[in-house]
Every structure is written in C-alpha cells, then in structure tokens.
C-alpha cells in the first residue's frame, strides 16, 4: 500500500504487529476521532456563520487609524468612579 505522508507510514508500522482484533479496535478509534474532529470543525463554522447573520459584518470606509482616532476622541474623562477604587 502506498502512503501519502510519513505519518500514514508510521501508523501502519505501529499497527503491523498488532493482532487483528486490536487492529479492528484501532480502526474504530480512528473513525471516532475523525467524526469528532470534523463535527467540532463544522460546529465552529456553523456558530460563526450564525453569529455573523445576527450581528452582520463591520462596514466602514475609514481606515483603522481613523476609526481608532474617532473612538478615542469620543471618550470622556470622569471622576464618578474615583471613590469606588
């Protein structure tokens, strides 16, 4: 069997000396891992897409520096919380 990567080759070497029942268990473990990792990746993408549908994307023609300047210039100093700390 030709392998695509050195990792596939390593896995085959590791499994070569195992009994057939144990190899069968290893195949089940690999299938389970693939399902779980693919599921997590799909869930993450779905959550991101859902978030973007709710919140939308940021639209602004200004540069990042211009946006930051606007944010900082709109802040106001206050002494209301000075006593709390």
N, C-alpha and C positions, 0 to 999 in steps of 0.2 A: 504494500500500500504506500503510495506517495503521500508525503506530508507537506503541508503548505508552510508551516513555521517550525522553528526549533522547539516551541512549546508543545506542539502536537507530537513531535518525535519523543520528547521527554515523557509525555503522558503515556504513550504507547509502551515505552521501555518500562515504566513503572507498573503497568498493568500486565505485562508479558508473563511474569512469573506467578501471577495470582491464579487461584482456582477459578473455574468457570462460574460457580455460584457467586463468588466475590466480585468477579468482573461484571456480572449482571447487576449487582447492587451498586457498583460504581457508575454504571450507565444510568441507573435510576437517579443517583445523586446528581450527576451532570445535568440530566433533564430537569430536575427540580431547580437547580441553581440557575439554569438558563431561563426557565419560566419566571422565577422570582426577580432576576435582574431585568429581564425585558419588561415585566409588569411594572416594576418600580420606575423604569425609564418612561414608559407610556403614561403612568400615573402623573409623573412630574410634568410631562409635556401637556397633559390634559389640564392640570391645575394651572399651569402658566397661561394656557390659552383661555381658560375660564376667567382668570384674573384680568387679562387684557381685554376681554369682551366687556367686563363690568366697568373697568376703570378707563379703558381706552389708552391710547398712546399719547405721549407728550408731544405737543405740536407748538413750536415756537421758532420763529425765523431768526431770532437773535443768537449770537454766539454764546458759548458757555460763560465767557468772561462778562459779557453784557448782562446775562441773567443773574450771575453772582453779584455784580455791582448793584443791580436792582434790588435783590434780596437784602443785601447789607444796608443799602441806603434806606430801606423801608423799616428797619428795626429801630426801636426807640429805647432809650435808657429809662430805667425806672428804679425807684428806691422802695417800691411797695413790698418787696420780699426781703429787704435787707435785714429786718428784725427776725425773720424766720431762720436765718443762718447765723 
